[in-house]
Structure formats: structure tokens, C-alpha cells
Amino acid sequence: MKRILQIDNYMYPHIGGIEQVTRDILNALKDEYEMKVICFNHEKGTITDKVDGIDVTRVNCQAKIQSQSIALGYGKALKKLMKSYNPEIVIFHYPNPFVAHFLKKYLKKKQFKFILWWHLDITKQKILGKLFNGQTIKLLKYADKIVATSPNYIEGSPYLSEYKNKCIVIPNCVNEERLKYEKKHIDLANEIKSKYANKKILFGFGRHVEYKGLTYLVKASKELDDSYVTLIGGSGPLTDLLKEEAKDDNKVIFLGRISDDELKGYLLACDIFCFPSITKNEAFGIGLAEAMFYAKATVTFTIEGSGVNYVSINGLTGIEVANGDFKAYADAIKEISSNDELKAKFEKNSKERVNELFLQSRFNSLVKDLINEVIK
């Protein structure tokens, strides 16, 4: 069996988009390849445990600076793993500049195939991005293959656009098993619909951080009449500011953190799914794809170079409007909700697009093809 090492920031039970992709790769390959993972650990000490039957080395993390975890023992832990495990393929999840510093010396020897899984450019931390520019270029040069989550990101990234010959697209996937719903979820959806009877239900969820653009959804709600209700799930550092923004609009309801069961209920109940992210930090939009799996019409902003506008296609699965234009966002909501034929078209196309491009089964097939290609 070929030996594969994945290098990630964190790993399940830590929940995050990159961590979910790492786990999806594990489950796509674990029956055919030997696999291990190394990541950070914010609990005390460096430990090794198992996720889905695979060894995960979690290196004790002392601090976090500008979203980058710092672990003083990382170099030693990586050296030990590289020597004892001797991987034949290394998958490095980018960005992670602290770990890239230690990985560079192994790349110079190049005793393994190197896959650079590019989740997003460093955009928010502009100074850090410039500081690590040279390091990033070296990663791209050493890579045998570079994986992007959408063709939009390849074209829009100043890095990937220079290395198109190495790039392939493997979109993130929705886990259809996790999203399956039962009678209890339908009952919950009916309760939600009954609670907001005679209202058109708008639903959005996510961490309450700037790039998610939820402030624009709150502003858009103010442009709508009382026949609408806007339900916002999740929490985060901007929750209080969002509530302050919405204090004079009783159409906006904050749900707080919601469970998977609750998420299914709200997705089933809503009339339109609102995904107002505004920057390339939203590189793909797995929550958007999940809503489309539930056959929902969507409203999004144009984000140049982001995969959001690859997941949902303007005029096919929903309406896309100019970035940050909350009045146009409200107008798009009105257009969909007032046109049953258009809404039905978007709903049908949303489900079909997810089934065609973003299911776990297709992801598994593309990942296996990638591994077979690099080990030829």
C-alpha cells in the first residue's frame, strides 16, 4: 500500500471547511492506501489518536497569531513522522505558512510526490501574505499537482494563474449521507413554516465574521416588506454588531448556533437561501452547495475569483448581484419570490447542479484519479 501523509491545520472533531476536506480525502482513499495526518492541537500536549480509523498526530499549539497556529514542537514532530512513516505522497493543505517553513527542507530532497491542496489565497492578512510570498512560490514550484476547488479560483488567484499547467479542479463536496432527512426533520420544517405562517422565509447561516457578509443580509431585510422573515443561524465575533444593526427590524430573527437536525429543518422550510459572502475568504461555499442539495433558489454577491459564483450560477440556480449592493440583493429576493416559474427553475437546477458536480461520490472518484496520476 502506498503511504500518504496529509498536513492540515486541525482535524475532526474540530469543525471547519479545510478540516472537512481532509476528512473527505481520508474516507475516499483509506481502503486503498495507508494514511496518516499531522495537525495542530489546542488541548494540552502532543498526542496521537484516530479519526475514521486513521492515525492523527496532533501537535501541541502554544499560540495563534493572525489566524496562524504556532507550535514550538512542530519541527520535531514532523521530523519524527517523516522518518518513521516515510510517506510516498504528501498532501499539504494551504494556507499554513508556519508548517510550510518546516516542510521546505523535505521538499528540497523531494523523496515523495507533493500535492498542494489550495483552499484560498492569503487575502485578509496582507502583510503576512507579502512576507510569505517567497515561501508560497517555492511550494508551487515543488508541487507535482495543485488542487483548486473551482476553475474560478485558478483564474482569479495571482498565484494559481501562473501555474495552470499543474492545476486541477476538485470541488468540495456535500456529504449526502449527513444531509439525508427523516420525518422528524420534515415535522420541524412544518413547525417553522407554521410559526412564520404567511411569511416568505429567507434563511442564511454561518460564522458571524466580516467575510460572510451577513450585515448586508440585515440591510437587505430592511428593504423588504412585512411579508418576509429573515432567519440567520450561527454566531461569532460580529453577532452583537449584527443584532444592533437589526434592532429596528423585527423581520430579522437570530437563531444562534444550530444543530445538524435544526439545519435540515430550516433548509427544508425556507423559500430562498441567502448566501451574502463578500470576499475570497469564501473560496467555495459548502453551505451554499448544501442548500442547493435541498433544491433551494439562492441569492449571492459577485466575488471576483471566488468559487461561490461557480457553485451557484447566476440565472441558472439563483441570482447574483454586485458585491455589497444590499438594495440589489433585496430586489433579487423580491424577483424570485414573486415569480413562481423562475423560483421553480432555480430550485430544479440547484439540485441538478449539486448532483452533477458536488456529491461525495464524484469527489471520491476525482481524488482517486489524482493519486493514480501522481504515482504513475
Buried (B, 14 or more C-beta within 10 A) or exposed (E): EBBBBBBBBBBBEBEBBBBBBBBBBBBBBBEEBBBBBBBBBEEEEBEEEEBEEBBBBBBBBEEEEEEBBEBEBBBEBBEEBBEEBEBBBBBBBBBBBBBBEBBEEBBEEEEBBBBBBBBBBBBBBEEBBEEBEEBBEBBBEBBBBBBBBBBBBBBBBEBBEEBEEBBBBBBBBBBBEEBEBEEEBBEBBEEBBEEBEEBBBBBBBBBBBBBBBBBBBBBBBBBBEEEBBBBBBBBBEBBEBBBEBBEEEEBBBBBEEBEEEBBBBBBBBBBBBBBBBBBBBBBBBBBBBBBBBBBBBBBBBBBEBBBBBBBBBBEBBBBBBEBBBBBBBBBBBBEBBEEEEBBEBBBEBBBBBBBEBBBBEBBBEBBBEBBEEBEE
